[in-house]
Structure formats: structure tokens, C-alpha cells
Amino acid sequence: MPVMSGIAATKEISSLYPDTKVLILTTFNEDMLIFEGLQNGAKCGQGILLLVIG
């Protein structure tokens, strides 16, 4: 994303609008990035969808 990362956007959205549910769509299959997304507001079980391409 040109202005900020998805993780930073998730953190800001969760901070400004705590009742908003954030869904992250990603092609990154790295545990640390997924964990950061969850730490910053994506909700476990409904917050991250891994896209598999190919």
C-alpha cells in the first residue's frame, strides 16, 4: 500500500474505531506478519485470509 502497511492501517483503524472488524487479505505466509496483524487488531478466526496464487 502506498501510504502505510496493512499492519499499520489495521492498528490505526482498530484504535480509531474499536468496534470495527478488520479482515486482512494477504499473500504473505509468514507467521510473524500474521501474528503482527493479530496483535494490531485483526480478530483471530475472522481476521486473516491467506490468498494462495498459482
N, C-alpha and C positions, 0 to 999 in steps of 0.2 A: 504494500500500500504506500502511496507516495508521501503521506504526511506523518504517519506513525504506524508502528507494527500492530498486528491484530491483537497481540497480548496487551499492548499499551492501550489500545482502543477498548478492549474488554474491561481493563482496570478502570478507565475513565467512565465508561457507561455504567458500570456497577457502582461506582462511587457517587455519580450524579443521580442515578435512577435505580435505587436498590431493589425495587420491585420488578425491574425488567429482567427477563430471562435472556441470556446471551447464548447463542449457538455458534460455535466455531466450526467452519468448514476448512479442512486443511489437507494438503498432500504430504505434509511432513510427518513421518512415522518415527519421531524421536521422543523418547519418554520424557526428557527434560522439558521440551517445548509443550508437550501435553500437560505435564504437571504445572508448569508456569501458567498456562491458560486456566486450569482449575483453581490455582491459588489466587488468580486475579479476577475471579467472578464467574467463569463458565461453570455451570452446575453439573456435577457428576451424574452420569446416567442419561442426561438430556442435553449436555452442553458441547460435546465434541464429536464430530463426524469425520472419520478418516476417508478421504477420497482415494480410491485406487485407480490409477490410469494405466492402461496398457493391456 
